Amino acid sequence: MRRPGCHDVPTARPALPPLPLLLLVLSLQLGAPRGVGAGTGAPAELRVRVRLPDGQVTEESLQADSEADSISLELRKPDGTLISYTADFKKDVKIFRALILGELEKGQSQFQALCFVTRLYHNEIIPSEAMVKLRQKNPRAVRQAEEVRGLEELHMDIAVNFSQGGLLSPHLHNVCAEAADAIYTRQEDVRFWLEQGVDSSVFEALPKVLEQVELPRCGQVGDRGKPCACRYGLSLAWYPCMLKYCHSRDRPAPYKCGIRSCRKNYNFNFYVPQRQLCLWDEDP
Ligand SMILES: *[C@@H]1O[C@H](CO)[C@@H](O)[C@H](O)[C@H]1NC(C)=O
């Protein structure tokens, strides 16, 4: 892979949309983090306008707290769904949450919340201390990710016990409060966290969705009371996934001078005890 840098101009990257390269500037030289009470762990917030894959524009909020070593991102889809992503670097945990609006005229409840918790790898997103320092020159600009990362298909085969969730990440109680009965994770991630010393009481086995031998896809189930294998797809439309380094004659070493932005889609597959908890999953 090519090393990013300031001299890395868009013309050298024909597969990507011709966008200004340093959309956001890390003004590390200035030192002082944004926000009131900076340096005392107060979260810093950045609001950016982003173009969604379907072409619509939405506002995304990015918050970082270098003391808690966490980043959170939130965006509202045009259909009203609120998507949030929380990266907890201290616990190697990331949490996706979807608040899906119900269609009241179809007799659905006001909203449905889902939480998906998986292992965070530290190279997935820029560090929180860099995120805290991100500023944008032009807040009106509509941003589009420079890089589209591959779709990740995840099989969520373990349930997280909400009341024990704090043992996994202190963010879980806030983020997943509305989804207390629908917090999912994966066996492979659980294995890693158990090795890290997380208590096993956090995790509970779920009926096997993976084999899908007995359990049909929700799209094929007519009876709303029947269990089925559900799929939920979400997109992180824009996030700072890498730091860029620049070279200068005045400096002995390359220095951080910006970010590279990414977009990534996720498909979560999980068990639901009733078809009506997965109404968006229609047969194609
Ligand atoms: C969650 O854990 C608590 C404490 O261990 C336990 O009392 C409770 O029954 C568990 N909840 C479920 C749904 O299993």
The ligand as a Tripos MOL2 file, in Angstrom:
@<TRIPOS>MOLECULE
LIG
   14    14     1     0     0
SMALL
NO_CHARGES

@<TRIPOS>ATOM
      1 C1        -28.0450  -11.1210   34.1530 C.3       1 LIG1
      2 O1        -27.1490  -11.2800   35.2120 O.3       1 LIG1
      3 C2        -27.7500  -11.1670   36.4910 C.3       1 LIG1
      4 C3        -26.6390  -11.2060   37.5130 C.3       1 LIG1
      5 O2        -25.7730  -12.2820   37.2680 O.3       1 LIG1
      6 C4        -28.7660  -12.2770   36.6700 C.3       1 LIG1
      7 O3        -29.3900  -12.1610   37.9530 O.3       1 LIG1
      8 C5        -29.8020  -12.1650   35.5670 C.3       1 LIG1
      9 O4        -30.7020  -13.2500   35.6600 O.3       1 LIG1
     10 C6        -29.1570  -12.1550   34.1940 C.3       1 LIG1
     11 N1        -30.1550  -11.8520   33.2080 N.am      1 LIG1
     12 C7        -30.5150  -12.7070   32.2740 C.2       1 LIG1
     13 C8        -31.5420  -12.2090   31.3100 C.3       1 LIG1
     14 O5        -30.0270  -13.8100   32.1560 O.2       1 LIG1
@<TRIPOS>BOND
     1     1     2 1
     2     1    10 1
     3     2     3 1
     4     3     4 1
     5     3     6 1
     6     4     5 1
     7     6     7 1
     8     6     8 1
     9     8     9 1
    10     8    10 1
    11    10    11 1
    12    11    12 1
    13    12    13 1
    14    12    14 2
@<TRIPOS>SUBSTRUCTURE
     1 LIG1         1 GROUP 0 **** ****
